[in-house]
């Protein structure tokens, strides 16, 4: 991609992301409400549940911008997405500064985590891509001021789809934003279907690897695989998969607080010499590759660990610190070959996406 095109795209996406506190204008409405710590399901959660369902049962297509400033500088992707109920979604990457990224789509199965970790409220009204929207906020319990706001969702009044989603760190800065700049919506289908993730080029991709149920995961734990049910900052394990059995098992553990996600890839052996990234010290030496999703790689406990996440920096750092670290020995054998396959798997982390 030419430097001029990159500059033009960054300028066009600048309206989504800033390095300072959140500046999005939300007009407060009479429906604004806070979710109590315990009690009936709030109107905000009902709206989000309806939005997740709408994304699966409607026919829709649009252009989505995904921007991240987690590493202190913007990383972005421009995606053309088309969804047909019963067939899944096709994605074409129109532009991407870093590694491939999948579209941002609200996942219904993780809404309970969102409600358990955050106070939800309908904050008012707004607009996105020419559509009027209700704005739902996710707020950190017990916090006030800039530290309180953790995320915002713009829900289309007409179709119920999520038009935009922001993730905000505890300093009040938007660290990730995804928004449709154009959206065309067809008719609703009465039968819900599962959303399919994206591929780096146009096409449909289904989840890879073998899904592990709880009993299968317990067997792996008994065999010595390190499995944490929770990581710091409220990240809870919601899915486990096994990849690349032919070359050497790679265990994928997926965590979420309902707003951000984190995938942890674990495999036996030491770090391959082909590891890329910038060396940093986080509980030991790690290699960091920034992008719309950040990748952190290190060795510890006789295993190689790869963490891929769209969460704020503090969440990623606390997760890395909570996991084993050890001397950064390097391996040029089978692990390096397995690593190349795992790195491709690690480009996709997120049921939101």
C-alpha positions as CSV (number, residue, x, y, z in Angstrom):
1,X,0.0,0.0,0.0
2,X,1.4,3.4,-0.9
3,X,2.4,5.9,1.8
4,X,-0.2,8.4,0.3
5,X,-3.0,5.9,0.6
6,X,-2.0,5.1,4.2
7,X,-2.0,8.8,5.1
8,X,-5.4,9.3,3.5
9,X,-6.9,6.3,5.3
10,X,-5.5,7.5,8.6
11,X,-6.9,10.9,8.1
12,X,-10.3,9.4,7.2
13,X,-10.3,7.3,10.3
14,X,-9.2,10.1,12.6
15,X,-12.8,10.9,13.4
16,X,-13.1,7.5,15.1
17,X,-10.1,7.6,17.3
18,X,-8.2,10.3,19.3
19,X,-5.3,10.0,21.8
20,X,-7.2,12.0,24.4
21,X,-10.3,11.3,26.4
22,X,-13.5,10.1,24.8
23,X,-15.1,13.0,22.9
24,X,-18.1,11.3,21.3
25,X,-21.2,13.4,21.7
26,X,-24.2,11.5,23.2
27,X,-27.5,13.2,23.7
28,X,-28.9,11.9,27.0
29,X,-32.4,10.5,26.6
30,X,-35.2,9.7,29.1
31,X,-34.5,6.0,28.7
32,X,-31.0,6.4,30.3
33,X,-30.7,4.0,33.2
34,X,-28.1,2.1,35.2
35,X,-28.0,-1.6,35.6
36,X,-28.3,-2.6,39.3
37,X,-25.7,-5.0,40.8
38,X,-28.4,-7.6,41.1
39,X,-31.9,-7.5,39.8
40,X,-33.9,-7.8,36.6
41,X,-32.4,-7.6,33.2
42,X,-31.9,-4.0,32.1
43,X,-33.3,-2.3,29.0
44,X,-29.6,-1.8,27.9
45,X,-29.0,-5.6,28.0
46,X,-32.2,-6.3,26.1
47,X,-31.1,-3.9,23.4
48,X,-27.7,-5.5,23.1
49,X,-29.2,-9.0,23.0
50,X,-31.5,-7.9,20.2
51,X,-28.5,-6.4,18.3
52,X,-26.6,-9.6,18.5
53,X,-29.5,-11.5,17.2
54,X,-30.1,-9.0,14.4
55,X,-26.5,-9.4,13.2
56,X,-27.2,-13.1,12.6
57,X,-30.7,-13.2,11.2
58,X,-30.7,-10.3,8.9
59,X,-29.1,-9.9,5.5
60,X,-26.7,-7.0,5.5
61,X,-23.5,-5.6,3.9
62,X,-21.3,-2.7,4.6
63,X,-17.9,-1.1,4.9
64,X,-16.3,-1.2,8.4
65,X,-13.3,0.7,9.8
66,X,-11.4,-0.9,12.7
67,X,-8.9,1.3,14.5
68,X,-6.6,0.6,17.4
69,X,-4.4,3.0,19.3
70,X,-3.4,0.5,22.0
71,X,0.4,0.8,21.3
72,X,0.3,4.6,21.2
73,X,0.0,4.9,17.4
74,X,-3.0,4.1,15.2
75,X,-3.4,0.7,13.5
76,X,-6.3,0.2,11.2
77,X,-8.2,-2.0,8.7
78,X,-10.9,-1.2,6.2
79,X,-13.2,-4.2,5.6
80,X,-16.1,-4.9,3.2
81,X,-18.4,-7.4,4.9
82,X,-21.5,-9.2,3.6
83,X,-23.7,-11.5,5.8
84,X,-26.4,-13.9,4.6
85,X,-28.3,-15.9,7.1
86,X,-27.6,-19.6,6.7
87,X,-24.5,-19.0,4.6
88,X,-22.3,-17.0,6.9
89,X,-20.3,-13.9,6.2
90,X,-17.8,-13.0,3.5
91,X,-15.1,-10.4,4.1
92,X,-12.8,-8.5,1.8
93,X,-9.9,-6.7,3.3
94,X,-9.7,-3.4,1.4
95,X,-6.8,-2.0,3.4
96,X,-4.8,-3.1,6.5
97,X,-1.7,-1.5,8.0
98,X,-0.8,-4.6,10.0
99,X,-1.9,-8.2,10.4
100,X,-5.3,-9.3,9.0
101,X,-8.3,-8.4,11.2
102,X,-11.8,-9.8,11.2
103,X,-15.0,-7.7,11.3
104,X,-16.3,-6.6,14.7
105,X,-19.7,-8.2,15.3
106,X,-21.5,-8.4,18.7
107,X,-21.6,-12.0,20.0
108,X,-24.7,-13.1,21.8
109,X,-23.0,-15.8,23.8
110,X,-20.8,-13.4,25.7
111,X,-23.4,-10.9,26.8
112,X,-23.8,-12.5,30.2
113,X,-20.1,-11.8,30.8
114,X,-20.7,-8.2,29.8
115,X,-23.6,-7.8,32.2
116,X,-21.7,-9.5,35.1
117,X,-18.6,-7.3,34.7
118,X,-20.0,-3.9,33.9
119,X,-22.9,-1.7,34.7
120,X,-25.0,-1.2,31.5
121,X,-27.1,1.8,30.7
122,X,-28.9,3.4,27.8
123,X,-27.0,6.7,27.7
124,X,-29.0,8.5,25.1
125,X,-29.0,8.9,21.3
126,X,-26.4,9.4,18.6
127,X,-25.7,8.8,14.9
128,X,-23.4,6.7,12.8
129,X,-23.1,6.2,9.0
130,X,-26.2,8.3,8.6
131,X,-28.3,6.2,10.9
132,X,-30.0,7.3,14.1
133,X,-28.8,5.2,17.0
134,X,-29.4,4.5,20.7
135,X,-26.1,4.6,22.7
136,X,-25.5,1.9,25.3
137,X,-22.6,2.4,27.7
138,X,-20.7,-0.3,29.7
139,X,-19.3,1.3,32.9
140,X,-16.9,0.0,35.5
141,X,-18.7,-0.7,38.8
142,X,-17.6,1.6,41.7
143,X,-15.8,4.1,39.4
144,X,-16.5,7.7,38.5
145,X,-15.1,10.2,36.1
146,X,-13.0,9.1,33.1
147,X,-12.2,5.7,34.8
148,X,-15.9,4.7,34.8
149,X,-16.5,4.4,31.1
150,X,-15.3,1.1,29.6
151,X,-17.2,0.9,26.3
152,X,-20.0,2.3,24.1
153,X,-22.3,0.7,21.5
154,X,-24.2,2.6,18.9
155,X,-27.4,0.5,18.0
156,X,-29.3,1.4,14.9
157,X,-32.8,2.5,15.6
158,X,-34.2,1.1,12.4
159,X,-32.5,-2.3,12.1
160,X,-31.2,-3.1,15.6
161,X,-27.6,-3.7,14.3
162,X,-24.5,-2.4,16.1
163,X,-23.2,0.5,14.0
164,X,-20.1,1.3,16.1
165,X,-18.4,-0.1,19.2
166,X,-15.7,1.6,21.3
167,X,-13.4,0.1,24.0
168,X,-12.1,2.7,26.5
169,X,-9.2,2.4,28.9
170,X,-9.3,3.6,32.5
171,X,-7.8,6.9,31.5
172,X,-10.8,7.7,29.3
173,X,-9.0,7.0,26.0
174,X,-10.6,5.1,23.1
175,X,-8.1,2.2,22.5
176,X,-10.2,0.4,19.9
177,X,-13.1,1.6,17.7
178,X,-15.0,-0.2,14.9
179,X,-17.6,1.5,12.9
180,X,-19.6,1.0,9.8
181,X,-19.2,3.9,7.4
182,X,-21.8,2.5,5.1
183,X,-24.4,-0.2,5.7
184,X,-27.2,-1.8,3.7
185,X,-29.7,-4.1,5.4
186,X,-32.1,-6.6,3.9
187,X,-35.0,-8.5,5.4
188,X,-35.1,-10.4,8.6
189,X,-34.9,-14.2,8.7
190,X,-37.0,-16.0,11.4
191,X,-34.3,-18.7,12.0
192,X,-31.2,-17.7,13.9
193,X,-27.9,-18.9,12.4
194,X,-24.3,-18.9,13.7
195,X,-22.0,-16.1,12.5
196,X,-18.9,-17.2,10.6
197,X,-15.6,-15.5,11.1
198,X,-13.5,-13.9,8.3
199,X,-10.5,-14.8,6.3
200,X,-7.6,-12.5,5.3
201,X,-9.1,-12.4,1.8
202,X,-12.7,-12.6,0.5
203,X,-14.3,-15.9,1.6
204,X,-16.0,-17.7,4.5
205,X,-14.1,-19.2,7.3
206,X,-15.5,-21.4,10.1
207,X,-13.8,-21.9,13.5
208,X,-10.6,-23.9,13.2
209,X,-9.3,-26.6,15.6
210,X,-11.2,-29.1,17.7
211,X,-13.6,-27.6,20.3
212,X,-12.9,-29.0,23.8
213,X,-15.7,-29.5,26.2
214,X,-15.2,-29.3,30.0
215,X,-14.4,-33.0,30.4
216,X,-11.9,-33.0,27.6
217,X,-10.3,-29.9,29.1
218,X,-10.0,-31.6,32.5
219,X,-8.2,-34.5,30.8
220,X,-5.6,-32.1,29.4
221,X,-5.2,-30.5,32.9
222,X,-4.5,-34.0,34.3
223,X,-1.9,-34.5,31.6
224,X,-0.1,-31.3,32.8
225,X,-1.5,-28.7,30.4
226,X,-1.6,-25.3,32.2
227,X,-5.2,-24.0,32.1
228,X,-6.3,-21.0,34.0
229,X,-10.1,-20.5,34.3
230,X,-9.6,-16.8,35.0
231,X,-7.0,-14.2,34.2
232,X,-6.7,-10.7,35.9
233,X,-9.0,-7.8,35.0
234,X,-12.1,-10.1,34.9
235,X,-11.1,-12.2,31.9
236,X,-13.0,-15.5,32.1
237,X,-12.3,-18.6,30.0
238,X,-15.3,-19.2,27.7
239,X,-13.8,-21.6,25.0
240,X,-10.9,-24.0,24.5
241,X,-9.7,-25.5,21.2
242,X,-6.8,-27.7,20.1
243,X,-5.0,-27.0,16.8
244,X,-2.3,-28.6,14.7
245,X,-2.3,-32.1,16.1
246,X,-0.2,-33.4,13.1
247,X,2.8,-31.2,14.0
248,X,2.3,-30.8,17.8
249,X,-0.6,-29.8,19.9
250,X,-1.4,-26.1,20.2
251,X,-4.0,-25.3,22.9
252,X,-6.1,-22.2,22.4
253,X,-7.7,-20.7,25.5
254,X,-10.2,-17.8,24.8
255,X,-11.1,-15.3,27.6
256,X,-13.4,-12.4,27.7
257,X,-15.0,-9.9,30.1
258,X,-17.8,-9.4,27.5
259,X,-16.3,-6.3,26.1
260,X,-12.7,-7.3,25.1
261,X,-11.3,-10.7,24.3
262,X,-7.9,-12.4,24.8
263,X,-6.8,-15.6,23.1
264,X,-3.9,-17.6,24.7
265,X,-2.0,-20.1,22.5
266,X,0.1,-22.7,24.4
267,X,2.4,-25.3,23.0
268,X,5.2,-27.4,24.3
269,X,8.8,-26.4,23.7
270,X,10.9,-23.2,23.7
271,X,10.6,-20.1,21.6
272,X,11.6,-20.5,18.0
273,X,14.5,-18.3,16.6
274,X,12.1,-17.1,14.0
275,X,10.0,-15.2,16.6
276,X,9.3,-11.6,15.4
277,X,8.4,-8.5,17.4
278,X,10.0,-5.9,19.7
279,X,11.6,-7.3,22.9
280,X,10.2,-5.9,26.1
281,X,10.4,-6.8,29.8
282,X,7.0,-7.9,31.2
283,X,7.7,-10.4,33.9
284,X,10.6,-11.6,31.8
285,X,11.5,-11.0,28.2
286,X,8.6,-11.0,25.7
287,X,8.3,-10.1,22.1
288,X,5.5,-7.7,21.2
289,X,3.9,-7.2,17.8
290,X,1.4,-4.3,17.8
291,X,-1.5,-4.0,15.5
292,X,-5.3,-3.8,15.5
293,X,-4.8,-6.8,17.8
294,X,-1.6,-7.0,19.8
295,X,0.5,-10.2,19.9
296,X,2.8,-11.0,22.8
297,X,5.1,-14.1,22.7
298,X,7.4,-15.6,25.4
299,X,8.7,-18.8,26.9
300,X,8.0,-20.2,30.4
301,X,7.6,-23.5,32.1
302,X,8.9,-25.4,29.1
303,X,6.2,-24.0,26.8
304,X,5.8,-21.2,24.3
305,X,3.0,-18.7,25.1
306,X,1.3,-16.5,22.5
307,X,-1.2,-13.9,23.7
308,X,-3.4,-12.2,21.1
309,X,-5.8,-9.5,22.3
310,X,-7.8,-6.3,21.6
311,X,-8.0,-5.4,25.3
312,X,-6.5,-2.3,26.9
313,X,-2.8,-2.3,27.7
314,X,-3.4,-2.8,31.4
315,X,-5.4,-5.9,30.9
316,X,-2.9,-7.4,28.5
317,X,0.0,-6.6,30.8
318,X,-1.7,-8.1,33.9
319,X,-2.5,-11.3,32.0
320,X,1.1,-11.7,30.8
321,X,2.4,-11.1,34.4
322,X,0.0,-13.8,35.7
323,X,1.4,-16.5,33.4
324,X,4.7,-18.5,33.7
325,X,8.0,-17.0,32.5
326,X,11.4,-18.5,32.1
327,X,14.7,-18.2,30.2
328,X,14.2,-17.3,26.6
329,X,15.8,-20.4,25.0
330,X,15.3,-20.7,21.2
331,X,14.4,-23.7,19.2
332,X,15.0,-24.3,15.5
333,X,13.4,-27.7,15.2
334,X,9.8,-28.9,14.9
335,X,8.5,-26.2,17.2
336,X,9.5,-23.6,14.6
337,X,7.6,-25.4,11.9
338,X,4.5,-25.7,14.2
339,X,4.9,-22.0,15.2
340,X,4.4,-20.8,11.7
341,X,1.0,-22.6,11.6
342,X,0.1,-21.3,15.0
343,X,0.9,-17.8,14.1
344,X,-1.6,-17.9,11.3
345,X,-4.2,-19.3,13.7
346,X,-3.4,-16.5,16.1
347,X,-4.5,-13.8,13.7
348,X,-8.1,-14.5,14.6
349,X,-9.0,-14.3,18.2
350,X,-12.4,-13.0,18.8
351,X,-16.1,-14.1,18.7
352,X,-17.0,-10.4,18.4
353,X,-15.1,-10.5,15.1
